[in-house]
Amino acid sequence: MTANTSHTIPSYLNPAQLGPWGDYLQQVDRVTPYLGSLSRWVETLKRPKRALIVDVPIELDNGTMAHFEGYRVQHNTSRGPGKGGVRFHSEVTLSEVMALSAWMSVKNAAVNLPYGGAKGGIRVDPQTLSRGELERLTRRYTSEIGVIIGPTKDIPAPDVNTNEQIMAWMMDTYSMNEGATSTGVITGKPIALGGSLGRREATGRGVFTVGCEAAKRMALPIEGVRIAVQGFGNVGGVAAQLFVKAGGRLVAVQDHAASLYKDAGIDASALWEHVQLHGSIKGYADAESVTADAFWDTPCDVMIPAALEQQITSANAHRIQARLVIEGANGPTTPEADDILRERNILVVPDVIANAGGVTVSYFEWVQDFSSFFWSEDDINARLVRLMTEAFDAVWQMAQEHKVSLRTATFIIACKRILHARELRGLYP
Ligand code: GLU
């Protein structure tokens, strides 16, 4: 008789439908040999603690009803409350949100924030909604996930296609339901509502900070360095501008609508202005327009994928000309592509350390909200740079010690912290 394992293997471990969650599971497998006796707990990393699917019905402006699918996944809460953004995207799936929530657990532990990991999303293209529809969608979603979020339970924040205004509506909805203003339930809020100075630029600033640390160790000078960026929003756009200010040359930019190239260097702040006005880099005149596929052949020194998951794959990894890849996005490189880049001696600074600047300043925001005492922007940026530099240094040393990639090194540090906390807490009941 064959053993019936269907009651022990959850459906989300089905290899046929994994997507980015499958990439994450492979990353965990790669780190397991380095976990020592803590590896007996590793299975907890392969299953989200809690996953909520919600129906989000709203009335559209034309009087009809529309239903959207929403999610909030708490991957792990061993080290503290769940923490992670909310993404509005037409192709969001439960398995994608599971992967994103797991990467939050790893990221938060890697920089030693007192948080677990969580993520949320709504399967919607927000561009198709009016402002009123977007507000109703956000408020209903927040009410639906209100049963599991809270300032000491799980703290949402911005992610792809969500912004300060959406965070303000989320904070207000939660507070109305509670009957008391609760600023600490959401981070990434407007400054006027308990938001933190420096939060908006924090992810890009963190990408720049660890990018410079990596470049220093490779003896790659920032002066004159050629940068290619995929995604020119809050992460890629800010990081590109900081690199250009430091003497770098922005030679290529790609977003969902266009791909641009200019060997002499694109004016990053003029392009930023263009994006604020038109919603994309499309139509920016002072660069050559190239095909989306040609972006991967760009002659450059540093590539910053700062858009979505699974962009660098076995299909294009062998074409990348950069010496350094800094992952502004979450999960942009598949495990197969990771191996190809490593074989080609291209250094990858992984998402779980490279883009941790956003959640780090979210943590500062949360702390400021609890004490109702707000810090200066200089203070915030200085703390951010110190924390990221120290975390990167620890990752670098771990990678040298075990002769592993920076991704595996980050996972070793983070997974040990998570599983150590798990072991100390024990199983209840
Ligand atoms: N969405 C961001 C991330 O992926 C920030 C999350 C947060 O601030 O909680 O890291």
Residues whose N, C-alpha, C, O or C-beta is under 5 A from the ligand:
A	BS01	LIG	K83 G84 G85 I155 A157 P158 D159 N355 G358 V359 S362
